[in-house]
């Protein structure tokens, strides 16, 4: 009976890690205890809440300094960042883009906005992200490179990009994806929406792809209300990103000329002001989140029927969402565990429903997705707010 | 020499209307003198800056109450509102949508986002907006209704919607557009991005279209930093608008199921908080803007070579941007007037470059656009901020 999941014991162990609370404990809530109010008040006092103002530049610079990426372009949310990343690497109508089936819907939607189609990839148990080995196996069997361009022989469509997502802040096996991108001539985009603060072999995530996307939604490690950013080390792409996200207007003192179909994706100054204050707190947030994860790890070590997901050796994770993985024989109890946790005032949730199961993506090409399907039944995210440590 | 434009006299007359200022006077800047601080601080203090929080509902309710539209759905900006409006009336890839050539690029871009094509329409000198008569004339010659659907015989494409824009807050001839929409079986969308506060025959703009779009960008009569809204009197469309703008997620306590390709277009709570405070000030803003316009009207009455644009009898305008129209024989001096005004510290700008002249819309169908072309050479917007009265 050693391997049998004891749900009551699990609830008790989690409760022991967390502070006493008469209110339900959120999965992830923001914390504002720095200069948020001072900076936002400054925006209101000067009247610079919108597109004019200095906080957007300052926020972009602090993102660039923190991540080490040469350029950061602030945008209205992570979905907008993903959309622009895809356009920047040249994704066009009718193309396919390789993405994990285990991801938030924004990853796949951004591909739809380009008129392209997601090619759903399986997961890697070791990273919770897309499996480079499974993608390679699929491409070996079904794709070919002609004239430096990768084609899916099954559908006849061009495969235009590779877009792994760093799940819950835990990065994919980036070295393997760099090799894969090189082998199959595929531009690499990192969906780093969840991984601000996470580095891989000492380099911040978002620096490995040609372009990368961050998110500062209300549930992320830092928040701007709604917001996101594009990271890149390529100056020309950075300029084009700024241009595309600001209606592609050609600079002029009064004339309105736009040289591309552009987007109204710029981040308002008032949201950037919040971001500047949050970035000042990020090192402390990161430390607190890692402390919380360490306490969960210890507390859940000998609970039968599950394991707590721990970063790999080459990773320094932001532990955005703490994750427990139910063993094979406990997976059938996932919804029961979720009910019990939520009823006990501990907000918990499963992974997203796999993208290939959504009717909107019923026609999308895919590979064997058995690992993703097992992970979907196994994953439970538990309370992860900075404030809990 | 009576009709010759005297630019120095024009500058002096405008200056006489405006307060003394050592700084250049902006075209349109926001004003925050109400509850902006209190509401935004409340967001930060409660941690509810993002998608959770009460200000979004409150802002939507105040928009609904003020405009008289049954439903208002707050979104991230006016461009997003236009995009969703087009989807709501069923615009699809390959369709055409009738829009004015004289408009901001967002109107036409939103059509591109749907994979549809703008059909550029001429302007009406009396309204500065799209000409219902010219559209009717074009449709009589080139379109036909088959099975309740309007087709462009020249291109073979379906014409899927009619989307006039209320230029600088001055509404189009709405009665004529309602008749046109009925005659040609075209859903009417109002691009009311510039017309919050403007009514037509006693009814607020945005109530005549099946759906309508508002904008609260930093240069608008009220601002949320960046923001917009969809107005509708149709409950089913309102529900679908909320669904499409919130990633089309099917409500569930933890499961993430999305039943359409959705968008991350919701307005963050912190921006909505700003909007709630600004809505409280709107009646005063409107009064001040109408006072400023009345003073301009008086001051520019007898300046040769131009006229100040005044609302028609059936209109109560927000006078978002005050507009002077150069006479035929003065139009060649437009850029000279703009230079002189800007050098004198009075920020002024021309109308947008006409959409059909932008290379990105070079292939778009169009009708005779002679009135729009004359207006483009004739229009100059002059300082219009609330604070100037």
Interface residues (C-beta under 8 A of the other chain):
Chain A: X29 X30 X31 X32 X36 X37 X40 X41 X44 X45 X47 X49 X50 X51 X52 X76 X77 X78 X79 X80 X104 X105 X106 X109 X112 X113 X115 X217 X218 X219 X223 X224 X225 X226 X247 X249 X253 X254 X255 X256 X257 X258 X259 X260 X261 X262 X263 X264 X266 X267 X268 X269 X270 X271 X274 X338 X342 X348 X349 X350 X352 X353 X358 X359 X360
Chain B: X29 X30 X31 X32 X36 X37 X40 X41 X44 X45 X47 X49 X50 X51 X52 X76 X77 X78 X79 X80 X104 X105 X106 X109 X112 X113 X115 X217 X218 X219 X223 X224 X225 X226 X247 X249 X253 X254 X255 X256 X257 X258 X259 X260 X261 X262 X263 X264 X266 X267 X268 X269 X270 X271 X274 X338 X342 X348 X349 X350 X352 X353 X358 X359 X360
